[in-house]
Amino acid sequence: FMYRVGLTGGIGSGKTTVARILETLGIPVYYADDAAKTIMNTDTGLRQQIIQHFGDASYTEGQLQRKYLADIVFSNPEKLALLNSLIHPVTIRHSEEWFLRQTTPYAVREAALIFESGASENLDFIIGVYAPKQIRLQRVIKRDGLTADEVQKRMNRQINEEMKMKLCDAVIRNDEQQLLIPQVMELHEQLLELAGKSEVKSKKSC
Ligand code: ATP
């Protein structure tokens, strides 16, 4: 039995930073966006579907042509939704297999899109990482060397942050007003307890 925890938040909120802290506490993390990049090159079924919908130019010598696809989907919300609908079921299945291999009391799936992708249905608890928009904007400009306009465009493709946080079971405030590490440690203790309780429950129901 594995207690499955989701970790989400908008671009620049600090999801990866929180995930790294959890890793130092011994908790394994599945990085869904990184995994998706690999899977798009390795899963032959997914490759076939992408080619079918987006053309042969999507791959060259078996390698996904990211720029080609990005140009198509980031100027067309319907095509973006279509691409996501092909990718998400495959990464969800992949992360389910990954969860089954973990031996810690709980494990974490980090992803920008958890509610939008349907991944939340397979998770027991979802952590939201929150930071105000202006702070997120500044962080991403600094980290990725993008312009404010480019970051804004990426933000516009994600659902409203306040709304997303309401759907989470716990919210970490990474707004540079409150210390981050103590919040993560406290949540970690809480999750260990919840994972222990749900293990007892699942044994009883067997
Ligand atoms: P994305 O969705 O774009 O991958 P993310 O939610 O994973 O973003 P991070 O990469 O963790 O966000 O953080 C964005 C940037 O802000 C990083 O460069 C990170 O080092 C920095 N950052 C995050 N939290 C803090 C903080 N509390 N204080 C200062 N810098 C921070």
Residues whose N, C-alpha, C, O or C-beta is under 5 A from the ligand:
A	BS01	ATP	G10 I11 G12 S13 G14 K15 T16 T17 A112 R139 R143 N174 L180
